[in-house]
């Protein structure tokens, strides 16, 4: 364990990093990217 915390969510934001577990969550991921910019 490298100290990470698993989060089961369509989009996770940690500082400037925005991640998504699967391409089917592209819509919510794009919304988060636009909100952060």
mmJSON file of the N, C-alpha and C atoms, coordinates in Angstrom:
{"data_MODEL":{"atom_site":{
"group_PDB":["ATOM","ATOM","ATOM","ATOM","ATOM","ATOM","ATOM","ATOM","ATOM","ATOM","ATOM","ATOM","ATOM","ATOM","ATOM","ATOM","ATOM","ATOM","ATOM","ATOM","ATOM","ATOM","ATOM","ATOM","ATOM","ATOM","ATOM","ATOM","ATOM","ATOM","ATOM","ATOM","ATOM","ATOM","ATOM","ATOM","ATOM","ATOM","ATOM","ATOM","ATOM","ATOM","ATOM","ATOM","ATOM","ATOM","ATOM","ATOM","ATOM","ATOM","ATOM","ATOM","ATOM","ATOM","ATOM","ATOM","ATOM","ATOM","ATOM","ATOM","ATOM","ATOM","ATOM","ATOM","ATOM","ATOM","ATOM","ATOM","ATOM","ATOM","ATOM","ATOM","ATOM","ATOM","ATOM","ATOM","ATOM","ATOM","ATOM","ATOM","ATOM","ATOM","ATOM","ATOM","ATOM","ATOM","ATOM","ATOM","ATOM","ATOM","ATOM","ATOM","ATOM","ATOM","ATOM","ATOM","ATOM","ATOM","ATOM","ATOM","ATOM","ATOM","ATOM","ATOM","ATOM","ATOM","ATOM","ATOM","ATOM","ATOM","ATOM"],
"id":[1,2,3,4,5,6,7,8,9,10,11,12,13,14,15,16,17,18,19,20,21,22,23,24,25,26,27,28,29,30,31,32,33,34,35,36,37,38,39,40,41,42,43,44,45,46,47,48,49,50,51,52,53,54,55,56,57,58,59,60,61,62,63,64,65,66,67,68,69,70,71,72,73,74,75,76,77,78,79,80,81,82,83,84,85,86,87,88,89,90,91,92,93,94,95,96,97,98,99,100,101,102,103,104,105,106,107,108,109,110,111],
"type_symbol":["N","C","C","N","C","C","N","C","C","N","C","C","N","C","C","N","C","C","N","C","C","N","C","C","N","C","C","N","C","C","N","C","C","N","C","C","N","C","C","N","C","C","N","C","C","N","C","C","N","C","C","N","C","C","N","C","C","N","C","C","N","C","C","N","C","C","N","C","C","N","C","C","N","C","C","N","C","C","N","C","C","N","C","C","N","C","C","N","C","C","N","C","C","N","C","C","N","C","C","N","C","C","N","C","C","N","C","C","N","C","C"],
"label_atom_id":["N","CA","C","N","CA","C","N","CA","C","N","CA","C","N","CA","C","N","CA","C","N","CA","C","N","CA","C","N","CA","C","N","CA","C","N","CA","C","N","CA","C","N","CA","C","N","CA","C","N","CA","C","N","CA","C","N","CA","C","N","CA","C","N","CA","C","N","CA","C","N","CA","C","N","CA","C","N","CA","C","N","CA","C","N","CA","C","N","CA","C","N","CA","C","N","CA","C","N","CA","C","N","CA","C","N","CA","C","N","CA","C","N","CA","C","N","CA","C","N","CA","C","N","CA","C","N","CA","C"],
"label_alt_id":[null,null,null,null,null,null,null,null,null,null,null,null,null,null,null,null,null,null,null,null,null,null,null,null,null,null,null,null,null,null,null,null,null,null,null,null,null,null,null,null,null,null,null,null,null,null,null,null,null,null,null,null,null,null,null,null,null,null,null,null,null,null,null,null,null,null,null,null,null,null,null,null,null,null,null,null,null,null,null,null,null,null,null,null,null,null,null,null,null,null,null,null,null,null,null,null,null,null,null,null,null,null,null,null,null,null,null,null,null,null,null],
"label_comp_id":["UNK","UNK","UNK","UNK","UNK","UNK","UNK","UNK","UNK","UNK","UNK","UNK","UNK","UNK","UNK","UNK","UNK","UNK","UNK","UNK","UNK","UNK","UNK","UNK","UNK","UNK","UNK","UNK","UNK","UNK","UNK","UNK","UNK","UNK","UNK","UNK","UNK","UNK","UNK","UNK","UNK","UNK","UNK","UNK","UNK","UNK","UNK","UNK","UNK","UNK","UNK","UNK","UNK","UNK","UNK","UNK","UNK","UNK","UNK","UNK","UNK","UNK","UNK","UNK","UNK","UNK","UNK","UNK","UNK","UNK","UNK","UNK","UNK","UNK","UNK","UNK","UNK","UNK","UNK","UNK","UNK","UNK","UNK","UNK","UNK","UNK","UNK","UNK","UNK","UNK","UNK","UNK","UNK","UNK","UNK","UNK","UNK","UNK","UNK","UNK","UNK","UNK","UNK","UNK","UNK","UNK","UNK","UNK","UNK","UNK","UNK"],
"label_asym_id":["A","A","A","A","A","A","A","A","A","A","A","A","A","A","A","A","A","A","A","A","A","A","A","A","A","A","A","A","A","A","A","A","A","A","A","A","A","A","A","A","A","A","A","A","A","A","A","A","A","A","A","A","A","A","A","A","A","A","A","A","A","A","A","A","A","A","A","A","A","A","A","A","A","A","A","A","A","A","A","A","A","A","A","A","A","A","A","A","A","A","A","A","A","A","A","A","A","A","A","A","A","A","A","A","A","A","A","A","A","A","A"],
"label_entity_id":["1","1","1","1","1","1","1","1","1","1","1","1","1","1","1","1","1","1","1","1","1","1","1","1","1","1","1","1","1","1","1","1","1","1","1","1","1","1","1","1","1","1","1","1","1","1","1","1","1","1","1","1","1","1","1","1","1","1","1","1","1","1","1","1","1","1","1","1","1","1","1","1","1","1","1","1","1","1","1","1","1","1","1","1","1","1","1","1","1","1","1","1","1","1","1","1","1","1","1","1","1","1","1","1","1","1","1","1","1","1","1"],
"label_seq_id":[1,1,1,2,2,2,3,3,3,4,4,4,5,5,5,6,6,6,7,7,7,8,8,8,9,9,9,10,10,10,11,11,11,12,12,12,13,13,13,14,14,14,15,15,15,16,16,16,17,17,17,18,18,18,19,19,19,20,20,20,21,21,21,22,22,22,23,23,23,24,24,24,25,25,25,26,26,26,27,27,27,28,28,28,29,29,29,30,30,30,31,31,31,32,32,32,33,33,33,34,34,34,35,35,35,36,36,36,37,37,37],
"pdbx_PDB_ins_code":[null,null,null,null,null,null,null,null,null,null,null,null,null,null,null,null,null,null,null,null,null,null,null,null,null,null,null,null,null,null,null,null,null,null,null,null,null,null,null,null,null,null,null,null,null,null,null,null,null,null,null,null,null,null,null,null,null,null,null,null,null,null,null,null,null,null,null,null,null,null,null,null,null,null,null,null,null,null,null,null,null,null,null,null,null,null,null,null,null,null,null,null,null,null,null,null,null,null,null,null,null,null,null,null,null,null,null,null,null,null,null],
"Cartn_x":[0.848,0.0,0.897,0.704,1.503,0.836,-0.202,-0.857,-2.022,-2.419,-3.536,-4.86,-5.882,-7.233,-8.104,-8.727,-9.594,-10.937,-11.392,-12.687,-13.488,-14.648,-15.501,-16.447,-15.984,-16.764,-16.463,-17.399,-17.156,-16.032,-15.818,-14.753,-14.165,-12.842,-12.148,-11.165,-11.197,-10.278,-9.375,-8.076,-7.084,-6.107,-6.357,-5.527,-5.768,-4.719,-4.843,-5.068,-5.181,-5.35,-6.819,-7.379,-8.771,-8.754,-9.31,-9.275,-10.672,-10.773,-12.01,-11.64,-12.387,-11.992,-12.284,-13.139,-13.548,-14.029,-13.855,-14.267,-15.771,-16.566,-18.019,-18.389,-17.445,-17.661,-17.105,-16.982,-16.387,-17.2,-18.525,-19.368,-19.077,-19.174,-18.852,-17.399,-16.488,-15.077,-14.901,-15.553,-15.449,-16.044,-17.168,-17.761,-16.783,-16.101,-15.13,-13.943,-13.467,-12.351,-12.738,-13.941,-14.384,-14.588,-15.053,-15.224,-13.878,-12.855,-11.539,-10.76,-11.139,-10.364,-10.879],
"Cartn_y":[-1.169,0.0,1.236,2.088,3.312,4.5,4.254,5.334,5.949,5.362,5.898,5.508,6.307,6.011,5.79,4.608,4.286,4.982,5.652,6.325,5.791,5.194,4.657,5.757,6.573,7.699,7.875,8.452,8.654,9.644,10.604,11.594,11.904,11.964,12.318,13.43,14.496,15.616,15.693,15.776,15.912,16.998,18.205,19.334,19.629,19.539,19.782,18.508,17.376,16.093,15.701,15.424,14.999,13.633,12.635,11.28,10.688,9.661,8.93,7.47,6.522,5.124,4.508,5.123,4.5,5.573,5.316,6.307,6.559,5.666,5.893,7.075,7.531,8.686,9.966,9.999,11.151,12.428,12.338,13.519,14.205,13.475,14.093,14.571,13.844,14.242,15.572,15.741,16.997,18.16,17.933,18.989,19.456,18.513,18.866,19.622,19.196,19.887,21.33,21.539,22.896,23.744,23.149,23.898,24.311,23.49,23.777,24.795,24.981,25.904,27.319],
"Cartn_z":[0.0,0.0,0.0,-0.973,-1.102,-0.417,0.361,1.081,0.339,-0.772,-1.546,-0.897,-1.164,-0.706,-1.928,-2.023,-3.151,-2.967,-4.031,-4.023,-5.2,-4.932,-5.989,-6.451,-7.403,-7.91,-9.392,-10.152,-11.581,-11.86,-10.962,-11.13,-9.757,-9.7,-8.462,-8.779,-7.981,-8.149,-6.927,-7.182,-6.115,-6.541,-6.075,-6.51,-7.978,-8.784,-10.221,-11.022,-10.355,-11.038,-11.009,-12.185,-12.32,-12.992,-12.323,-12.861,-12.948,-13.791,-13.968,-14.217,-13.657,-13.789,-15.156,-15.962,-17.225,-18.191,-19.476,-20.473,-20.486,-19.923,-19.893,-18.991,-18.162,-17.289,-17.904,-19.213,-19.884,-19.652,-19.624,-19.399,-18.068,-16.949,-15.661,-15.585,-16.223,-16.222,-16.939,-18.094,-18.847,-18.055,-17.371,-16.545,-15.474,-14.842,-13.797,-14.39,-15.545,-16.204,-16.504,-17.022,-17.352,-16.099,-15.013,-13.765,-13.184,-13.352,-12.792,-13.614,-14.878,-15.727,-15.666],
"occupancy":[1.0,1.0,1.0,1.0,1.0,1.0,1.0,1.0,1.0,1.0,1.0,1.0,1.0,1.0,1.0,1.0,1.0,1.0,1.0,1.0,1.0,1.0,1.0,1.0,1.0,1.0,1.0,1.0,1.0,1.0,1.0,1.0,1.0,1.0,1.0,1.0,1.0,1.0,1.0,1.0,1.0,1.0,1.0,1.0,1.0,1.0,1.0,1.0,1.0,1.0,1.0,1.0,1.0,1.0,1.0,1.0,1.0,1.0,1.0,1.0,1.0,1.0,1.0,1.0,1.0,1.0,1.0,1.0,1.0,1.0,1.0,1.0,1.0,1.0,1.0,1.0,1.0,1.0,1.0,1.0,1.0,1.0,1.0,1.0,1.0,1.0,1.0,1.0,1.0,1.0,1.0,1.0,1.0,1.0,1.0,1.0,1.0,1.0,1.0,1.0,1.0,1.0,1.0,1.0,1.0,1.0,1.0,1.0,1.0,1.0,1.0],
"B_iso_or_equiv":[0.0,0.0,0.0,0.0,0.0,0.0,0.0,0.0,0.0,0.0,0.0,0.0,0.0,0.0,0.0,0.0,0.0,0.0,0.0,0.0,0.0,0.0,0.0,0.0,0.0,0.0,0.0,0.0,0.0,0.0,0.0,0.0,0.0,0.0,0.0,0.0,0.0,0.0,0.0,0.0,0.0,0.0,0.0,0.0,0.0,0.0,0.0,0.0,0.0,0.0,0.0,0.0,0.0,0.0,0.0,0.0,0.0,0.0,0.0,0.0,0.0,0.0,0.0,0.0,0.0,0.0,0.0,0.0,0.0,0.0,0.0,0.0,0.0,0.0,0.0,0.0,0.0,0.0,0.0,0.0,0.0,0.0,0.0,0.0,0.0,0.0,0.0,0.0,0.0,0.0,0.0,0.0,0.0,0.0,0.0,0.0,0.0,0.0,0.0,0.0,0.0,0.0,0.0,0.0,0.0,0.0,0.0,0.0,0.0,0.0,0.0],
"pdbx_formal_charge":[null,null,null,null,null,null,null,null,null,null,null,null,null,null,null,null,null,null,null,null,null,null,null,null,null,null,null,null,null,null,null,null,null,null,null,null,null,null,null,null,null,null,null,null,null,null,null,null,null,null,null,null,null,null,null,null,null,null,null,null,null,null,null,null,null,null,null,null,null,null,null,null,null,null,null,null,null,null,null,null,null,null,null,null,null,null,null,null,null,null,null,null,null,null,null,null,null,null,null,null,null,null,null,null,null,null,null,null,null,null,null],
"auth_seq_id":[1,1,1,2,2,2,3,3,3,4,4,4,5,5,5,6,6,6,7,7,7,8,8,8,9,9,9,10,10,10,11,11,11,12,12,12,13,13,13,14,14,14,15,15,15,16,16,16,17,17,17,18,18,18,19,19,19,20,20,20,21,21,21,22,22,22,23,23,23,24,24,24,25,25,25,26,26,26,27,27,27,28,28,28,29,29,29,30,30,30,31,31,31,32,32,32,33,33,33,34,34,34,35,35,35,36,36,36,37,37,37],
"auth_comp_id":["UNK","UNK","UNK","UNK","UNK","UNK","UNK","UNK","UNK","UNK","UNK","UNK","UNK","UNK","UNK","UNK","UNK","UNK","UNK","UNK","UNK","UNK","UNK","UNK","UNK","UNK","UNK","UNK","UNK","UNK","UNK","UNK","UNK","UNK","UNK","UNK","UNK","UNK","UNK","UNK","UNK","UNK","UNK","UNK","UNK","UNK","UNK","UNK","UNK","UNK","UNK","UNK","UNK","UNK","UNK","UNK","UNK","UNK","UNK","UNK","UNK","UNK","UNK","UNK","UNK","UNK","UNK","UNK","UNK","UNK","UNK","UNK","UNK","UNK","UNK","UNK","UNK","UNK","UNK","UNK","UNK","UNK","UNK","UNK","UNK","UNK","UNK","UNK","UNK","UNK","UNK","UNK","UNK","UNK","UNK","UNK","UNK","UNK","UNK","UNK","UNK","UNK","UNK","UNK","UNK","UNK","UNK","UNK","UNK","UNK","UNK"],
"auth_asym_id":["A","A","A","A","A","A","A","A","A","A","A","A","A","A","A","A","A","A","A","A","A","A","A","A","A","A","A","A","A","A","A","A","A","A","A","A","A","A","A","A","A","A","A","A","A","A","A","A","A","A","A","A","A","A","A","A","A","A","A","A","A","A","A","A","A","A","A","A","A","A","A","A","A","A","A","A","A","A","A","A","A","A","A","A","A","A","A","A","A","A","A","A","A","A","A","A","A","A","A","A","A","A","A","A","A","A","A","A","A","A","A"],
"auth_atom_id":["N","CA","C","N","CA","C","N","CA","C","N","CA","C","N","CA","C","N","CA","C","N","CA","C","N","CA","C","N","CA","C","N","CA","C","N","CA","C","N","CA","C","N","CA","C","N","CA","C","N","CA","C","N","CA","C","N","CA","C","N","CA","C","N","CA","C","N","CA","C","N","CA","C","N","CA","C","N","CA","C","N","CA","C","N","CA","C","N","CA","C","N","CA","C","N","CA","C","N","CA","C","N","CA","C","N","CA","C","N","CA","C","N","CA","C","N","CA","C","N","CA","C","N","CA","C","N","CA","C"],
"pdbx_PDB_model_num":[1,1,1,1,1,1,1,1,1,1,1,1,1,1,1,1,1,1,1,1,1,1,1,1,1,1,1,1,1,1,1,1,1,1,1,1,1,1,1,1,1,1,1,1,1,1,1,1,1,1,1,1,1,1,1,1,1,1,1,1,1,1,1,1,1,1,1,1,1,1,1,1,1,1,1,1,1,1,1,1,1,1,1,1,1,1,1,1,1,1,1,1,1,1,1,1,1,1,1,1,1,1,1,1,1,1,1,1,1,1,1]
}}}
